[in-house]
Amino acid sequence: MKTQTRIIIGSIILVSVIGIFLTAIVPLKEAFAESDKITRSASPNTFKVVNVNTATVQELDKLPNIGMTKAKAIVDYREKFGPFQELEDLLNVPGIGQSTLDKISSVVTGFSSSTSKNDVKSGKIKINEATAKEIENLPSIGPIKAREIVDYRETHGPFHTPADLMKVNGIGPKTVDKIKDLIEF
């Protein structure tokens, strides 16, 4: 076979391979472009609002720009220093900068200076502001019931009377009688 024939056959094979490659790549490129467009247009409302003082690592991980490492850092910081009193307290967490704070500010809640460890004027727990960790210090309330109280409050709004707590699954009249003098609204 002549050299010229080999070059022509090689060129035909090369062009065919490039054509096959391009027909596979173009749809992928379009799919990535569409996915990127959807991601950029997503609003903060696509993220679930999370109470930063009661959320688990897994819940925090779902926030924008928060991965497992930052989520764990938030929980570690909270366990070491107590509840976050205001949004800007998150800047003290390693890995959380102003840019990240701006991205999560619309989807985090739970800040209240009235739940500070040092601010216990009445000796009572403010049930509508307390974190799950604070609520679990009440008699007959463990971590699961405390979390359910916070979840119920975040979903349905504040409690107004001790009897309102019986709307939370697992809390009955006996439990309310034990805690009614230890809480305030």
N, C-alpha and C positions, 0 to 999 in steps of 0.2 A: 504494500500500500504506500502510495506516495505521501510525502510530508504534507503537501497541500491538502490532500483528502483528510488526513488525520486532524489537521487544524480546523477544517470545516466541520467534521463530525464532533470534535471537542467543543467547538463554539456552539453548535446546536444543543449539545447536552448541557452546557453551562447556562445557556439562555433558558432552557426548559426547567432546570433546577431553580434558577432565580425566579421564574414565573410562578412555580409551585410555592416557593417560599413567600413571595409577595401576596399571593392569594390567601395564604394562611395568616399572615401578619396584619394585613389591613383590617380585617374584622376585629382582631384583638385590640388594635390601636383604637378603633372606634368605640369598643366596649369600655376600655379604660378611660377614654375621654368622657363618655357618658357618666360613668361611675364617679369620676372626679367632679363633674358638674353637679351631680346630685349631692355629693358630700359638701361642696362649697355652699350650696343653697340651703342646706339643712339649718333650721332655726334652733335656738336654745331650747325651744319647747319640745324638741324631739328627745330630750334627756329628762329622765325622771328627777324631780326635785328631791334632794337628799338632806337630811338633818346631819350636819357634819359632826355633831356631838354624840350621835347614837349610831351612825352608819357603820357597817362592817367594811372590811377591806374589799370584799367583793362588790359591795354597793358603790363604794368610792371609786373603784376601778372603772366603772361605767361612765364616769363624768368626763367631759371633754378635756383632753390633754393630761389626764391622770391615768397613769398605768399602775401596775401592781406595786412598783417600787415607791411611787409617791403616795399611793393609797396606804401602804404599810407605814410610811413615814408619818402620815397624818394620824393614824391610830396610835402609833408609838408615842408621838408627841402629846396627844390628848391623854393617854394613860399616864404619862410622866408628869404633865403639868396641869391636868384638869381640863374642864370644858373650855372651848373657845368662846370668848366673851363678845368678840366682834370680828367681822370679816377680815380685817387687816391682821388679826392674830395668826392667820394662816401663812403670812409672810415669814413667820419664825420657823416654819417647818422646812427642813432641808429639801431642796429641790423645787420649792414653790416660789416663783418669782412673780413680779407684777403682771407679766403677760399671761401666765397661767391663772392668776387670781382674777384677771379681767374676764377670762373665758369661762370660769366656773361661778362667777359672782351671781348670775341669774338663776342658778340651779342648786344653790346650797342655802340652807336655813339652819335655825337652831341657836342663833346668837342671842345672848341675853346676859347683861351684866348682873341681873338680879339672881342668877343661879351660881354666883361665885361661891367658892368654898368658904371664903372669909366673910361673906355677907349673910349671916344667919341671925338677923335681929329678932325675929319672932320665934325661932326655933322650929318653925313649921316649913314644910316643903311646899313650894308653889307648884302645884300639880300641873298647871298649864304652861309652865316655863322650864320645869326641871328636866334633866336628861334621864335616860333610862338608868344610868349608873346611880344617880341620886335617888330615884324612885325605888330602886331595889333595896335600899336601906330601910324601907318601911316594913313593919311586921307582916308576914304572910305573902310578901311580894318578892319573888326571885327575879333573876335576869329575864326569863321568858315573859312573865306577866308584866314586868316593867317595860319591856320592848313593845308588848301588845298595847299597853296604855299609851305610849308615845305614838305608835302607829295609828291607833284609833283617833287620838287627838289631832294628828296631822291630817287625817282623812276627813273627819267629821267636825272639827273645830273644838273650841275650848269646853271644858267641863264647867258647869255652873253650880252644882251641888254634889255632895258626896254620893247621893243616889245615882247620879249620872255615870259613875264609875261602874255600876252594875251592867252597863251596856257593853262593857268590854268582856269578851269571852273568858270565862273562868273566874270572874270576880263576882262574889255573891254578897248577901247581907252580912254574913259573919266577918268577911274580910273588910267590908266597908266600916263596920262597927269598930274593928281594931285600928283602923287608920284615920278615921274621920277627925279626930282631935289633933292629928299630926300633919294635916294638910291644910292649905288655904288656896283660895281661887283668886 
